[in-house]
């Protein structure tokens, strides 16, 4: 009896609607469109958004280092800077001796060692 049920379930007339929906409708119609959208989104993120983020991060990092070292950093300086050379903002002439670059804001305490 179970073999007859399995034979009826595996007949081509019973399997065709599932095959047609999965392979033809999803695999041949929807899947290529979705893959194309995925590729275009990856191109947008990889070639446009990540480089913009990297440049923005570099400018903000330069501003932060200049602020922390009390250097004279103007927005015009970054527009004139077209070189790819690593320029150190931590040169001795740029470091302020009067005030510290930053102050500690967190003190870690444990039961065994006390204050660190």
N, C-alpha and C positions, 0 to 999 in steps of 0.2 A: 504494500500500500504506500509506503514512504517513497519507494522508488518511482511509482507512478506519479506522485505529487511532484517530485523533483523533475521528472521528465516533462511534465506539463509546464512547470515554472521555467525550464530551460529551453523551451521551444522558441524558435525565431520570432514567431508572431507575438510572443509575450515579452521577449527581450528587446525587440526593435524600438518601442517607444522610449525606453531608458537609454539605449545606445544613441538614438537620434537626438535626444535632449542633451546628453552629456557630451558626446563627440561633436555633433554638428552644430548645435546651438551654442554651447558654452565654448568648446575647444576651437571652433572655426570662426565664430562670430564675435563673441564677447572677449575672449582671451587676447587676441591680437590687439584690440583696442585698448585694453587695460595695460598690456605690456608696453605699448607705444606711449601711453600717458606716464607710466613709470619711468621710461627712458627719458622722456622730455623733462620730467621733474628732476631726475638725477642730473641732467645736463644743466638745468637752471641753478640748482644748488651747487654743483661741483665747479662750474666755470664762472658763475657770477656771484652768488651769495657768499661763498667761502672766501674768495679773494677780497671782496668788499669788507668782510669781517676781519680779515687779517690786516688790511691797511688801517682800518679803524682801530684795531687793537694796538698796532704799532704807534699810531699817533697818540692814543690815550696813554700808552706806556711811557712815551717820551715826555708827555705833560706831567705824569705822575712823578717820574724820576726827577724832572726839573723842579717840580714843586717841593719834593722831599729834600732835595739838595740845595734849595733856595737859589736856583740858577735863574738867570734872566732868559726866559723862554717865551717867545712871542709866536702867535699864529703865523705871522709872515715868515718865520724861520722854517716852518715845515713846508711852505709853498716853494721856497727857494731850494730846498734840499731835494735834489733829484738823484743823488748818488746812492749806491747800494752799500757803501762802506759802513762798517760798524763804528759809529762815533760814540765814544764813551761820555756820558754825562757825569761820570764820577771822577773827573779830573780834579786835581787838588785845588785849582783856582775856582771851581764851581761849588765846592763843599763849604757850607757855612759852619764856622767854628763856634759862633755864639749860641745857637740853639740846636738841639738834637733833631735829627731827621724825622724820628717818630718816637713815640713813647709806648711802653708796653701797656696793653689794655687788659691782659689776662694773666693771672697768677695761678699756677697749677698746684693744688694741695692734695697730698695723699696721707693715709694713716701712718705709713711706715717712714716716710722721708720728711714729712712736714711741708714746708713751703719751698717751691722751686721757682 
